[in-house]
């Protein structure tokens, strides 16, 4: 058990650790999205890119 108290001017903080975290096993990884969700996300991003390109195109006036 570790207890640590810190006082700085009017700010006070206390840490109390009781036990160690387990170090065995694999670290938790975020769940991967389903393949069709990834494909839809890519389609949406590609559509947004095309819309932005068309919106900001110079129409031959940008040299």
LUMFIBA-502675 format. One record per atom (N, C-alpha, C, O): residue in three letters; y negated, z, x negated. Coordinates in steps of 0.001 Angstrom, whole numbers, plus 500000, padded with zeros to 6 digits. Layout:
N
alaYZX
...
This chain:
63
unk501176500000499160
unk500000500000500000
unk498765500000499118
unk498669500767498160
unk497823499133499451
unk496582498997498708
unk495431499184499676
unk495371498534500720
unk494523500073499325
unk493325500267500129
unk492140500090499204
unk492064500722498150
unk491217499230499600
unk490046498973498780
unk488824499023499688
unk488779498344500714
unk487863499804499321
unk486632499915500080
unk485480499477499200
unk485386499882498041
unk484596498644499752
unk483455498135499015
unk482201498454499822
unk482152498198501025
unk481194499010499167
unk479914499296499803
unk478815498585499018
unk478665498821497819
unk478047497722499673
unk476920497042499047
unk475719497254499963
unk475669496738501080
unk474769498013499474
unk473583498361500270
unk474035498866501635
unk474625499943501721
unk473774498112502711
unk474172498566504034
unk475395497826504561
unk475829498071505687
unk475951496927503761
unk477134496188504182
unk478357496933503684
unk478413497327502519
unk479331497129504546
unk480542497862504180
unk481748497031504575
unk481779496450505660
unk482740496971503702
unk483951496213503966
unk485154497015503489
unk485097497686502459
unk486239496940504246
unk487445497666503861
unk488648496741504009
unk488785496037505010
unk489515496751503005
unk490726495938503024
unk491909496879502958
unk491957497765502104
unk492861496693503851
unk494040497539503892
unk495268496631503959
unk495517495996504983
unk496034496569502870
unk497209495711502798
unk498444496602502834
unk498576497536502043
unk499342496302503758
unk500569497080503882
unk501764496128503835
unk502204495634504873
unk502280495876502660
unk503422494983502517
unk503008493639501963
unk501847493239502057
unk503953492961501396
unk503685491657500799
unk504233490567501701
unk505229490765502397
unk503585489432501683
unk504064488278502437
unk505329487753501780
unk505472487828500560
unk506239487227502571
unk507467486669502016
unk507137485383501278
unk506303484598501730
unk507787485167500144
unk507532483964499355
unk508668482964499457
unk508578481884498873
unk509714483279500165
unk510855482374500279
unk510647481342501369
unk509763481485502213
unk511456480314501345
unk511404479293502375
unk510345478247502101
unk509591478329501132
unk510311477263502983
unk509341476179502850
unk508043476553503526
unk508053477256504537
unk506911476093502981
unk505633476365503642
unk505546475603504954
unk506104474514505092
unk504855476173505894
unk504693475523507195
unk503867474259507031
unk502858474250506327
unk504304473196507685
unk503577471932507629
unk503145471559509040
unk503858471837510004
unk501984470933509163
unk501543470545510500
unk502495469513511099
unk503070468690510386
unk502647469571512394
unk503539468633513081
unk502969467223512991
unk501773467020513197
unk503814466259512687
unk503372464866512636
unk503248464328514045
unk504078464633514901
unk502218463528514299
unk502105462911515625
unk503209461882515815
unk503781461377514849
unk503492461589517047
unk504514460594517361
unk504044459220516869
unk502842458960516822
unk504978458345516505
unk504593457016515989
unk503696456244516950
unk502752455586516511
unk503973456310518265
unk503146455563519202
unk501735456146519286
unk500782455416519558
unk501593457455519057
unk500262458055519028
unk499487457568517800
unk498288457297517877
unk500193457462516664
unk499551456958515450
unk499106455511515636
unk498009455134515226
unk499966454703516258
unk499619453298516485
unk498420453172517421
unk497536452346517190
unk498383453989518477
unk497257453940519405
unk495977454378518714
unk494916453797518942
unk496070455390517879
unk494894455851517138
unk494380454737516224
unk493173454516516128
unk495296454039515556
unk494897452929514690
unk494237451820515500
unk493221451265515082
unk494817451491516675
unk494221450466517530
unk492805450854517936
unk491893450027517914
unk492629452117518306
unk491306452591518714
unk490310452497517558
unk489170452074517751
unk490738452888516363
unk489860452812515198
unk489498451362514869
unk488346451072514546
unk490476450447514948
unk490224449034514669
unk489265448454515704
unk488383447666515363
unk489436448844516970
unk488540448375518023
unk487119448885517792
unk486155448136517952
unk486988450153517417
unk485672450717517114
unk485023449982515944
unk483822449712515964
unk485819449662514929
unk485295448947513765
unk484785447560514156
unk483698447156513743
unk485568446838514948
unk485139445507515387
unk483868445587516224
unk482969444761516062
unk483782446567517113
unk482593446721517946
unk481366447037517083
unk480284446498517314
unk481543447918516084
unk480425448260515195
unk479985447064514361
unk478792446855514146
unk480965446272513888
unk480610445080513110
unk479822444089513958
unk478840443510513493
unk480258443896515211
unk479557442955516084
unk478169443483516422
unk477213442712516509
unk478058444782516611
unk476774445375516987
unk475767445278515846
unk474575445086516085
unk476244445412514597
unk475332445446513464
unk475250444130512701
unk474572444052511677
unk475928443101513186
unk475901441801512496
unk474501441215512546
unk473780441342513536
unk474146440572511452
unk472798440004511363
unk472645438664512066
unk471525438189512254
unk473732438063512447
unk473659436775513141
unk473079435672512270
unk472416434766512776
unk473324435741510957
unk472809434726510051
unk471395435003509557
unk470862434242508749
unk470790436073510028
unk469425436384509645
unk469337437365508466
unk468243437689508004
unk470488437829507988
unk470444438843506907
unk470594438210505534
unk470839438935504570
unk470464436940505399
unk470364436285504135
unk471588435796503551
unk471566435222502462
